[in-house]
């Protein structure tokens, strides 16, 4: 069974509606960012990785303990991030620093909370460290540079693999996906930490992969006999419809996995999974309704500019007396 085998949708003709929808989503995200800056002083909900905080490593010596049990003892959904570290019964707790509290006081508070749920002799705190704000600032810059570097490399790669116009359109579509995803995180107050950076980079890769599939088919159709005489809108529509079965199948299988992670993965990867789900949905949307129409607009302007240059070159020089 091949879904959408005979698809014949007029995608390019609907590009103005897509532009309005995208602009609305970006505007909502930017509004959320502005509200966050005004109310909290930060445009995103930075986690301990970026703002600094305490790191407390706990080792349980009794029966096997699950991370969910530790999280439940420290407040459930309100608990700080908890990850397994080292051996089976070792965990790292990353707690934000509260005003006036030292690392020793935070470790003592964690020990007190754990003692209420576990036998005090069944665990010990083996390490406690302070992650300063300076480290967090460096991580923020490196995260931004990682995203920027990935987009620059993508533009260069696509300019070599296809044409510069293809690379520019793909970069615009990727920037569109990042803006919407960051805006969603701002509106929903999702935690911005290192897993979130990984999620954003994953979204970039997925969006580009989907866009390249469509662009590759456009290039193939452009190289067919008589393609240059065809209407460019019709040719791009045909390319999108030809790759639509693959696009729908890919996004369906990816979303099925991500929804399962969201439902059964627990609170630790909830924000990470939500960012991925949104990024995959809008990455698929942008490869169809943003990247391809953007390519058409860019190529029209590019060709018009080149034609104007040729006319200026061929225009005879005025006679001089």
N, C-alpha and C positions, 0 to 999 in steps of 0.2 A: 504494500500500500504506500503510495507516494502522495503525501498531502500537498495541496496547492500545486499540483502538477500542471494544471491549465490556468494558472493565475494570469490575470490580465488587468491589473490595477493601474490607474492613472495617478501614480505617486507624485510625479513632478508637478502636475497641474494643481495638486493640493498643497504645494509648498508654502503658500502664504498662510494657510491655516496652521501648518506645522510651525512656522516662524512665530505666529501669535502665541501658540501653546508653549513653545520653548521660552519665549520672552516672559510669559506669565510665570512659569516655574522659576526662572532665574530671578525675577522680581520678588517673588515670595521668599526665596532664599536670602536675597540681599536684605530684605526687610527684617528677616530673622536675625541676620548678622548685626544690623544696626541696633536692633532692640537689645541684643546681647551685650554689645559694646556699651550702650547707655546704662543698662541695668547692672551688669556684672563687671564691666571694664575689659572683657575679653570676648572676642568674636566667636570663639569655639570653647567648648567645655573641655579644657585641657586636663589630661590625666596626670598621674604622678610622674610618668616618664618625662613630661615636659615642664611641669611646674615645680618639681622637686618634692621630696617627702621622705618617709622612712621605709626601710626595707628590713623586715624581721623574718628570720628563718627559724622554723619550728620543726623539731624532730619528735615523732611519736615512737615510743618503745614497746607499746603493747600490741594488741591485735591490729589488723589492717584497718586503716582509717581512710575514708574517701574525702576528696576535696569538698564535696557537697556537705558533709558533716561539719567540717571546719567552718565553711561559709555560714551554715545555719547557726553555729555557736557564736559567730561574730555579727549577727544581725540579719542573716538571710539576704534579701535583695539589696539591703543597704550596706552590706559588708564591703570592705575594700577588695580589690582584685587579689585572688588567691590562685597560685599555680603550683603544680607539683614540681619538685626540684630534687635532683640527685636520686636517692633511694626511694623506695615505694612509699614510705611513711614520712617523707620530708616535704615541707611546703614553704613557699615564700609568700609573705603577706606584704603588699605594697600599700601603705596607708599614708594619706596626706597629712602634712604637718598642720596642726592647729595653732593659733596664735598663743604664744606663751608656754607652749608645751615642748619639752625636750624629747630626744629620741628614747631616753631611758623611761620617761613617763609614758610614752606611747607603748613601748614594749611591755611595761608593767600593766597597762590597761588591757592589752591583748592577752597577757597571761591570766589576768583576773577573769576575763570573759570566757577563756577556754577552760578555766578551772570549774566554771559553773556547769559545763557540759561533759567534761572529761575528768578522770581521776588526776589530781595534780601531779602524782608521781608517774603518770603514763606519758608525759611529754616534757620537753625541755627546749628553751630558746638557745640555739647554738650560735646565732649571729644577729647583730643589729647594726645597720649602717644608715647613714644620712645621705640622701641624694640631693645635692644642692641645686639652687635655681640656675646657677651658671651652666651646669650640665644640661638642664632642661632647655636653656636658650640655645645651646649648641645643637641639641637634637631638633629643635624647631627649624633652625636654619638648614640643617642637613636634610630634613624631611622635605622642605620646600625646594631645595636644590635637586633632590632626587627626582621629584615630579617634573621640574623644569628641564632637567637633563634628559629625561626619558622622552619628552616632547620634542626637544631639539634634535636628538638622535633619530627620532621617528621621521621628522621632516626631511632630514638629510637622506635617510634610507629610501623613503618613498620618492624623493626627487631623483635619486639614482635609478631605482627600480622601475618607476613609471615616468612621470614628468613632474616638474616643480608644481604645476597646478594641482595635481593629484595629492602631493604631499601637503600643500597648503590647505586644501579642503579637509583632508584627514586630521590635520592638526587643529583646525577650527572645530571640527566635530568632537574631538577629544577634549578640548578646552570646554566645550559646551557640557560634556558629561561631568567633568570635574567640578564645574561651577554649580551644577544642579545637585550633585552629590554632597558637596560641602555645605550648600544652602540647606539641604535636608538635614544634615547633621546639626547645623546651627538651630534650626527650628525645633527639632526633636531633642535637642540638648544631649546628643549622644557623646560619649567620651572620646576625645581625640588623643590616642596614645599610639604606641608603635604598631600594634595590630591594625589600627585604623589606617596608618600609613601604608602598610602591606596591602590592605583592602583597596585603597585608592590606586596603588600601582597595578594591582590585579585588574581593576576596572579599566585602567588605561590599556593594558595588554589585551583584554577581551574586546574592548571597543575597537581597537586598531585591527585586530584579527578579523572581526566581522566586516569592518569597512574595507579592508584589503581584498576580501573575497568578492565583494561587490565591484570594487574598482578593477580587479583582475578580469572579471567578466566584461566590464565596459571596455577595457582595452582590447580584449579578444574580439569583441563585436566591432570595434572601430577598425580593426585590421582586416575584416572580411571584405570581399570584393564588393564594391559599390557602396561601402559604408559611409564614405565621406560625403556622398550625395544625399544621404538620408537625413531626416530631421533629427537633430541631436536629442531633443526631448523624447522622441519616440524610441530612439536607440537606448537611452538610459533607462527609460521605463521597462523596456524589454529585458535589459540586463538585471534590473532589480527583481522582476518577476521570475526570471530563470533561476536566480539564487535564493528566492524566497523559501522553497521547501527546506533547503539546508539551514537557512537562518532560523526558521521556526523550530525545526527539530533540535538544533543546538541549544537554543535558549530554553526550550522545554525541559531537556534533560538536565541542564545546569540548574534551572530553577527548582526542579524536583529535589535535587540534592541539597540545595541551599535551604529550602523550606523544611526539609527533614532536620537539618542542623539547627534551624531556628526553633523548631518544636521540641527537639530532644537533646540539643547540645548543651543546654544549661545557660546560666547567666554569664559565665565567663566569656563565651564567644557570641553572645546575643547581639551586641552592638556591631561587632565585626561582620556577622552574618547579615544584619540589616543593611549595612553599607554595601555589601556585595550584591544583595538582591536588587537594591535600587540601582546600583551601577550597571548591573547586567541588563535590567529592563531598559534603562535609558541608553545604554550602549547599543543595544539592538535597535531601538527607536532611531537613534541618531544616524546609524549606518544606512538607514532607509530614507528617513525624512529630513535629515540635516546634511550629511556628507555628500550625498548624490546631488541634491539641488544646489548645494554650495559649489560643487564642482562645475555644474552647468553655468552658474553665474560667473564664477572666476574665469572659466575658459572663454566665455563670451567677451568679458572685459579684456582678457589677455590678448585674444585674437584681434579685437577692435584696436587696441593700443599698437600692436605689431603692424596692423594694416595702415594705421595713421603714420607710423614711422616710415613705412615703405613709400607711401604717397609723398611724404616730405622729401625722401631721397630722390624719387623719380621726377619731382617738380623741377622744371628748367630754371637755371639761375637767371636773374634779371640782367638784361643787356646793359653793359656799361659804355659810356661815351668817352 
